[in-house]
Amino acid sequence: MRRATIRTELDDADVVAASLDPDNTPEMKTSVEDGEIVTHIERETIGGLQSTVDDYVVNLSVAAQTVQIANDYNDTNYE
């Protein structure tokens, strides 16, 4: 079994982690620890691990950007 752990410190870590959960496979576990998103990934092969990590990083990036845009929008006074 091949394993990777990815730790990411972000504002709104709980929100970003929750948005990642639907895309997680059974081999992935995501939690929030001390303000960091911590994701453990296990796969049978190194190629499978690399593909899963690549997909996860893209999903993480999109989720973090989406939360930031939403926060920026909410912080702006639109009337």
N, C-alpha and C positions, 0 to 999 in steps of 0.2 A: 504494500500500500504506500502510495506517495502522499505527502502532506504539505500544506502551506498554511501559514497564519498571516493574515493581513490586518494591521492596526492602522486606523486612520483617525486623526484628531480633527474634528469639525465642530463648528457651531451647529446647534440643533441636531446633534448626533442621534437622538431618539427618533426624530422625524425621518431623517435620512435612512436609518437602519430599518424602520418600519416599512419604508417604501421599497426597500430591497428584498424584503422577505418573500413576496409572491414569486420572485424569480429564482429563489434559492432551490437547488436540487436537494434530494435527501442526503447527499454527501456533504452538505454545507450547513454550518451553524453560525448564525450571526447574533451577537449580543452587544450591549453597550456597557463598558466598564470604565469608570472614572472619566467620563466624557469622551471616550474613544470608541469607535466602532471596531469590534474585533470579530473577524470572520475566519473560521477554521474550515479548510477544504481538504477532503480526502478523495483520491481517485486511484484506480488500479494502475494506470500507466502515467508516465511523465508527460506524454503527449496530451492525455485527457486532463491532467492537472493544469498544464499550460493553457489549454483551451478554456477551461473553466475559470482560471484566474484572469485571463484576458477578457472574457465576457463580464466577469464580476467588476473589473476595474472600469470598463465602459459604463456599466449600469450605475456604479458608484458615482462616476463623474457626472452623468446625466442627472441623477437624483440630487446631488449636491448643488449643481447649477440651478435646477428647478426650484429647490427650496430657497436658494439665495435670491432668485428672481421674485419669488412670491413674497419674501421678506422685504425686499426693496420696494415692491409695489405697495405692500401694507404700510410701510414707513412713509410713503409719499402721501401728501394730503390732496386727494382728488375730490373736488366739490364742483 
